[in-house]
Amino acid sequence: MKRVLFITFLCAFVFLMSFDTCKAQQTGYGGEQEYGDSVQPLDIDTLIPEMDAAAELWLFVKDYRFVTGKMIHLTLQLIWKLGVRVDVEEFNTVDLSPFRIEKVTVGERQIFNNDSDFSVITYILSLPDDAEMGIYTVPAFLISYTDEANKSFGQVQTSTMALKKVPILVETELDRDVIDIGDTLKYTLTIWHEKYVKILEENMKQLNLSPFDLINFRIKEEAEGKLKKTTIEYELSIYELPDKAENFEIPSMPVLYCDEREAGVRQGEEGESPAIQRIATPAIPVLINSLLKKIDVPLERAKGPLGYSQKDIWLKSHLPVIMGVVIILALVANEIKKIVYRMSAIIRERMAMSPLTYAERLEELIAGFDSEVGDDELRQSIVNIDCTLRGFLGALKEMRRDLVRSVTTAKLIYIIRDKKMAEEIVGTADNVLKSFDGVIFGDINRDTIKKAMDGVQEILKEAKRRGYY
């Protein structure tokens, strides 16, 4: 089965490669093309830093800011050289006060490069809901390791990390970043904020999102535990492009809010009001399809199709196909030859194990049997006749040869005794095999041997009379 799958895969691979090569040679667009001077080969090895210590810990966090009730996902990447064993159990017992550890996940060991391995450890942290706003520090901690190659011990230390609890957090989402002229783009702001924080909604409606036009605006506010969740949905579109080329993006948007509990207020004509604060969203680039057409179509028209000689077409398209077909035919012929050989071997084995073959062998052994020889020679003759008789009985039941030789006399008689086998043959075989067992494993009794040999002849005659072979 594995060989058949391999042949199928090889066939598909050769034909696909040959088809692509032929297509490229005839149209002229199969070669590699580079646009601009900024295209550089990517060397993955340069992205892997070199390790100076036996083990290192790298600390990452998705967002340095968090709000009440939101878990903090802290990621540690542990990297160690070969021959170094790190005590990963210590990750479960570290103290990260003032943060509380909700869950620790230690990843499996993975291959980093040829001389070091790595594992990812994830912490889910939280602060009490009543914690004040401000900056909190994740403390550094030590992890022990053993350098088995140098027979030394050491510790690797993480770096400290500052996280800031803020009263408001903004998340942005864009349903797609590639559009056509006139398409509608959905831009969503999700604002998590404390209940005492008020979002200035009027300002959110009057934002300048040029070059995009605002089609629709929706705002929804709901409670999420101890926080409020304000969702603002914009439907944007673009109908015209400026004459000069530029990068298009949804600009950074200011979110204005105020703290209604704030003690410091500013004086206004209408009375006291809280100080207005601001948080900005990141700008998001958007690709316009029409720009691609302005760049790609002129290049394609300027290059045009390329022609190739018949020699190149034969060498680079037809020849790989012919070679692939020859290889596949050779593999298929080899597999057919092996299958035929295995089938013939099975047929020869079944012919060798047929009841007729065993019966002829028994007749030869009976004809050459001499009861007057010495004890050792007589016992060897009985062993040969016993094995052949067992094979004959097993062949009548289509049993495997190894199974016949491995079962006891009682088990063999139990197997062959059924409605299809005459009881005369089964009963005589039981007596004969038990007599042979007594001679083989006990004392030689020539009278018993004579009766057993007569029983073998009766088994053959009765089996032949009944048409068993």
N, C-alpha and C positions, 0 to 999 in steps of 0.2 A: 504493500500500500504506500509506503514511504517513497519508493522508487517511482510509482505512478504519479504521485503528487509532485515529485521533483521534475519529472519529464514535462508535466503540464505547465509548471511554473517556468521552466526553461523555454518551452515553446512560446508562451505568451510574451516573455521578456525579449526573445530574439525578434519576433514579429513586430512588437511595439517599437523597439529601437530601430529596426530597419525601416519601418513606416515613417517615423519622425525624421530619420536621416534623409530618406528619399524626398520627403516633402520639403525639407529645408534646402536641399540642393536644387530643386526645380524652381522654387519661388525666390530664393535669395534672402529670406528673412530668418533663417535658422541660426545665423551667427550671433555672437554676443555683442550688445551695444551698450555704451556708457554715455550718459548725458551729463556733461559738466566734468570739472576736474576734482570734484569732491568724492568720487567713488574710490574707495580704498578697500583692499582685501581685508577680510575679517580674520584675525588670528585669535582664536579662542584662548590659547595659552597665555596671551598677554593680559587677559582679564582675570587670571588667577594669581592672587598675590603670593609672594614667597613668605614662608614662615620662618621667623627667627627663633622662636621658643618651641619647646616640645609640645605645648598645647596653648591655644588661644581662645578667647571668648569674645564674640562680637555681639553687641546689643543693638536691637532695632525696635522701633515703635511706629505704628501706622500714623498716628496723629499725636502731637505733643500736648494737645488741648483736650479736655474732657469736661463733661457736665455732670450734674447730680444724677445718680442712678444708672449711669452708663459704665460698662465694664471697660477696662484698659487691657488691650492685648499686647503683651510684651514678648518679643521674640529674641531668644539667645541662639546664636550659631556657634557650636563647639567644634573646633578643628584640632585634630591631634595627629602627630606623626606616627608612622608605623613603629610598633614596638613599645608604644606608650599605652598604658591602661588608666582610664579616668574613672573615678568613683562617681558614677552618675546618680547614685542614691542620695548624695548630698544636695542635689537640686530640689529634693522634696522637703528638706529641713531648713532651708535658708530663711533668714529673717529680713523682710523687706519693709519693716515699719517706716513710716506710718501707714503703708498700704497693707491691705489684707489680701492674702492669697486665696482665691476662690477655687482654682484648679491648676494643676501642673501636668503637662503632657510632655514626656520625654520620647523623642522620635527614635526610630531604629538607626543603627549605624549604616552609613551610605558611603560610597566611594567618592572622594573629592578629586584626587588626581593620583598619579602613580606612587606618591610617597606619603600621602596623608588621607585621613578619613574625616567625616564630619557627621554631626547629628544636630537636629533642630529641637530646641526646648521651648515650649510655649507656656507663658504664665498668663492667667486671667486675674487681674488685680481690681480692687475696688477700694474706695474711701467711704467712710460713714457719710450718710446723706447730710448730716449737719456740719460737715467740714466747711470751713470758711473758704472764700475765694482766694486764690493766690497760687504761688509756686511751691510745689512739693518735690522732694528729691527722692528718687529710687536709690537706696544705698548700694554701695559696692559690696560684694561678698567673694569668698575664696572657695575654690573647688580643688580637692587634692588629686594628684595623679602620680603614677609610678612609671618611671622610665626603665623598663625591663632590660633594654639593650645596654644601658650604661649603669644599671644597678643603682639608681638614684631616685630620690623622692622630691616632690615639689608641689607648688600650688599656683594656680592661675586665677587672676583676679579680674572681675568685671569692672567696667567703668561706671561712674555714677551718671544718672540721667535726670534732668529736670523736666517735670510735667506741670502743666498749669491748669488749675480748675477755673473755668470761666463761666459766666452766667448765660452765655449764648454761643451756639455752635451752628454753622451753616453748612449744608451739604448740597452739591449741585448735581444735576442729572440731565443728560441730553439724549433724546431718543435715537439720534443718528448724527454722524459728523460729516456725511457726504450727501449733498442734495443737488437738485436741479433748480434752475431759475423758476420761481413761482411755487415751489414746494412749501408745505407748511412744516415748520420745525417746532417741536415741543420741548420747552426748556423749563425745568422744575427746580425750585429752591425749597429745601426742607430745613426749617429753622427750629432747633431744639433750644428752649430757653426756660429760665426759671419763671414761676408764676408771677413774680413781682416785676418782670421785665415786660415792657410794652413795645410792640413793633409799630412804627409809624407807617401805616398802610398807605396813606395818601402819597407819600414819597415814592413808594414802590410802583405806583401807576404812572408816574411822570418821568421815568428814567429815559435817557437817550441811548438807544441801542443801535445807532447807525453803524453799518449800512443796512441793518435789518429794520423792517417795519413791524410794529406791534399790531397784531390782528385781534387777539383776545387776551383777556386777563382774568384769572380766577384766584381767589384766596380763601383758605379754609383753616380754621383754628380748632383744635381739639386737645383734650387733656390726655397725657400719657404718664400715668403714675404721679410722681411729684413734679413733673415737667409739663410744659405746654408745647405742643407741636403745631407750628404754623407752616402750612404748605401753600406756596405761591406757584401757579402754573402760567407760563407765558406761551402763546402761540405766535411764532415769528415767521416772516417770509422775506424774500429778497426778489425784487423785480428788475432792477437795473444794476449794472456794474460800472464803476468809474472807468474813465478812459485809460488811466495809468494802472499798471499792474501793482497789486499790493496783497499783503496777507490778510485774509478775511477771518474775523473771529467775533465771537460774542464778547463784548467788552466787559471788563471788571465792573461789577455792580455794587454800589454802596447800600448796606442795610443799616438804617437808622433806628435806634431804639433808645429808651430811657429807663432808668431805675426809679420806680415810683416810691421806693422807700428812702431814696437818697436824701440825706440831711442837707447837703449843700445844694441850693437852688439858685436860679438866677431870677432877677426881678424883670417883669414884663409889664406892658401896659394893662393887661388883663389880670394881673396878679402873679403869684408865684407858680413856677413850673419846674419840673426836674431837668437836669442837664442832659442834653442830647449827646449820645455816643454813637460811634460808627464802627462797622466791621465790613470789610470788602470781600467779595467773592473773586476767585481766580478767573482770568480770561480763558475762553475755550476756543481753539481754532476750528474752523469749519471749511471744508473743501467744496468748491463749486464745480460741478461737472463740466460746465462750459469752458472753464480754464484748461481742462485737460484736452479738449478738442482743439483749442487754439494753439496748443504746443505740439501735440502729436501728429495731427493731420498734415501740416506743412512738411515735417520731417519725413513722413512716409511718402509723400508725393515727390519730394526731392530725390529720395534715394532710388525708388523704382525697383522693379524686379531685376535680378541678375541671372545671366545665362551661364550654363556650365556645359563642358564638352561631354560627349557620350562616354569617354573613358572615365571621367570623374563620376558620372552617374552610375556606371557599372561597378566601379571599385567601391563606391561609398553607399550604394543603395542595393543593387541587385546581388552583388557578391555576398554581403552578410546574410541575405535571405537564403541563398543557395547553401552556404555553409551551415546555417541553422537547420535547414531541412535535412542535410546529410547527417549532422550530429544526432538529430532526433530519430531518424530512421535507424542509425546504428544502435542507439540506446534501446529502441523498441525491439529490434532484431535480437539483441542480447537478452532482453527480458523474456522474449518468447522462447528463446533457446533454453533458458534456465527453467521456465515453467514446464516445457516439454520434458526436460530431463527429470524434474521432480515428479511429474506425473508418471513417467515410465518407471522410476524407482519405486513409486507406491504400488504400481501394478505388479512389478516383479516381487515386491515383498508380500503382496496379497497372494500371488500365485505360490510363493514358497510356503505360505502359512495355510494353504488349502487343506481340507480333510483328506483329499486323495493323496497328497504328498506325504502326509503323516502315516496314512494307511500303508503306502508302499514301503516307507521306512520301517514300520513295525514288522511287515512281512519279511523284510530282509534280515532284521535282527532276530526274529523267531527262527528263520531258516538257519542262521549261523550260530544259534544258541547251543552250548554244550554244557550239560549239567555235571559232567565228570571232571571239570577243570578244578584248579585250586580255589581256595576260599576267596582270596583277593581278586583273582580274575573273574570269578563268578559274581562277586558283589558288584564289580564294575559293569558287567553285562546287565545286571538287574537295574543299576542306576540309569544306563542308557535306555533300556526298555521303559522304565518308569517315566523318564522325562518325555520320551516320544509319545507314550500313551496319554500323558497329561496334555501335551500339545494337541493330540488328536481330539480329545474331549473338548478342549477349549475352542478348537477350530469349528467343531460342530455347533457351538454356541456363539461363534464369531467374537470370541474374547481376544484381547490383546495378548501377545506372547509374554510380555513382561508381567502382566497381571496373573497369567496362569502359573508362572514360575514362583510368584511371590505368595500365593495363598496356600493355606494348609489343605490337607486331604479332605477334612470335614467341610471346609468352606467351599472347595471346588465341587464336591458332591451336592452341597446345598444349592449352588448356582446352577448346575446342569439339570437338577431335578425339577421339571415342570411338565406341563401337559404335552408339550411338543416332543419330549424325549421319552422313549420307551422305558418303562420301569425295569424290564429285563436287563437293558444295557446299564442303567444307573446302579441297580443292585449289584450286578457282576463287577462293575467298575469300582464300587465301594469296597468289595471284598478283595479285589486284586490289589488296589492301591494300599490298603491296610496291610496286606501280606508283604508287599514290596517294602513298606516302611519298616516292618519288623525285621526283614532281612538286612536292609541298609543300615539301620541304627541298632540292631541287636544281633542275636546268634543266627547262623545259617541253618535252615531246616530244608533239606532238599525235597522232602515230600511236599512241604508248603509251596516251594518254588514251582514244582511240577503242576500243582493245582492252579497256581496263579497264572502260569503260562497257558494252560488250557483255557482259563477265563479270558485271557487276552484274545485268543483265537475266536472264542465265542462272541466277544464284543465286536470284532471285525466282521464276522459272518452275519450277525444280527443287524449291524449298521448298514451293511451292503444290501441285505435282503430288504430292508425298509427304505432303501434309496437315499440314505443320508449323505452318500458321497458317490 
